[in-house]
């Protein structure tokens, strides 16, 4: 029984850490998932094709298309359509690129 509990706890921890967690700094007002974000630091959580952005108690969710490039990005970069609409986030230190808007459907 004790082995079962330990095995279950190990699996539960692995599942809980399956979502990738990152931080991002927005330097201008930005729109993600139909919600406007003020300039500042935010926590990103990527779970499959779901992006969650944590702003204090508020959580903004958006559908994303996750792509991997051949080469790692040197730094995190945010691309916009127009002045505020975020269309792409390139995560520094990884090969991960998140496509929002035209690359994926947004959700609230």
C-alpha positions as CSV (number, residue, x, y, z in Angstrom):
1,X,0.0,0.0,0.0
2,X,2.8,2.4,0.9
3,X,4.5,1.8,-2.6
4,X,1.1,2.5,-4.2
5,X,0.8,5.9,-2.4
6,X,4.4,6.9,-3.3
7,X,3.8,5.9,-7.0
8,X,0.5,7.8,-7.1
9,X,2.2,10.9,-5.6
10,X,5.0,10.8,-8.1
11,X,2.6,10.5,-11.0
12,X,0.5,13.4,-9.6
13,X,3.5,15.6,-9.4
14,X,4.5,14.8,-13.0
15,X,1.1,15.6,-14.3
16,X,0.9,18.9,-12.2
17,X,4.2,20.0,-13.7
18,X,3.3,19.1,-17.3
19,X,2.2,22.7,-18.1
20,X,5.1,24.9,-19.0
21,X,5.4,28.0,-16.9
22,X,7.2,31.2,-18.0
23,X,7.2,34.9,-17.4
24,X,6.9,37.7,-19.9
25,X,7.2,41.5,-19.7
26,X,4.9,43.7,-21.8
27,X,6.2,47.2,-22.4
28,X,3.1,48.6,-24.0
29,X,-0.7,48.0,-23.5
30,X,-1.4,44.7,-25.2
31,X,-4.5,42.6,-26.1
32,X,-4.5,38.8,-25.6
33,X,-7.6,36.7,-25.7
34,X,-9.8,39.7,-26.1
35,X,-8.5,41.2,-22.8
36,X,-6.3,44.3,-22.5
37,X,-3.2,44.0,-20.4
38,X,-1.3,47.0,-19.0
39,X,2.5,47.1,-19.3
40,X,4.1,44.9,-16.7
41,X,5.3,41.4,-15.8
42,X,3.0,38.4,-16.3
43,X,3.1,34.7,-15.7
44,X,2.4,32.5,-18.7
45,X,1.3,28.9,-18.4
46,X,1.2,26.8,-21.6
47,X,-0.7,23.6,-21.5
48,X,-1.0,22.0,-24.9
49,X,-2.8,24.6,-27.1
50,X,-4.1,26.6,-24.1
51,X,-2.3,29.8,-22.9
52,X,-3.1,31.2,-19.5
53,X,-1.8,34.6,-18.4
54,X,-2.0,35.4,-14.7
55,X,-2.4,39.0,-13.7
56,X,-2.8,38.8,-9.9
57,X,-6.1,37.1,-9.4
58,X,-7.3,37.6,-13.0
59,X,-6.5,34.8,-15.5
60,X,-6.7,35.4,-19.2
61,X,-7.0,32.3,-21.4
62,X,-6.4,32.1,-25.1
63,X,-6.0,29.3,-27.7
64,X,-2.6,29.2,-29.2
65,X,-0.8,27.3,-31.9
66,X,2.6,26.1,-30.5
67,X,5.4,25.8,-33.0
68,X,9.0,24.9,-32.5
69,X,11.8,26.5,-34.5
70,X,15.2,24.9,-35.4
71,X,17.2,27.4,-33.4
72,X,16.6,28.7,-29.8
73,X,15.5,32.3,-29.4
74,X,18.0,34.5,-27.7
75,X,15.4,36.6,-25.8
76,X,11.6,36.7,-25.4
77,X,9.9,38.7,-28.1
78,X,6.3,39.8,-28.6
79,X,4.9,40.6,-32.1
80,X,1.8,42.7,-32.7
81,X,-0.8,43.3,-35.3
82,X,-1.7,47.0,-35.2
83,X,-0.9,48.7,-32.0
84,X,-2.1,46.3,-29.3
85,X,-3.1,42.9,-30.6
86,X,-0.5,40.3,-29.8
87,X,-0.1,37.8,-32.6
88,X,3.1,35.9,-31.6
89,X,5.3,35.3,-28.6
90,X,8.8,33.9,-29.0
91,X,10.0,32.4,-25.7
92,X,13.7,33.3,-25.1
93,X,16.0,30.4,-24.3
94,X,13.7,27.9,-26.1
95,X,12.6,27.0,-29.6
96,X,9.0,27.6,-28.7
97,X,6.9,30.1,-30.7
98,X,3.2,30.8,-29.6
99,X,0.9,32.0,-32.4
100,X,-2.3,33.9,-31.4
101,X,-5.0,35.6,-33.4
102,X,-4.6,34.7,-37.1
103,X,-2.5,31.6,-36.1
104,X,-5.0,30.3,-33.6
105,X,-8.5,31.1,-32.4
106,X,-8.7,33.2,-29.2
107,X,-10.9,32.4,-26.3
108,X,-11.9,34.2,-23.1
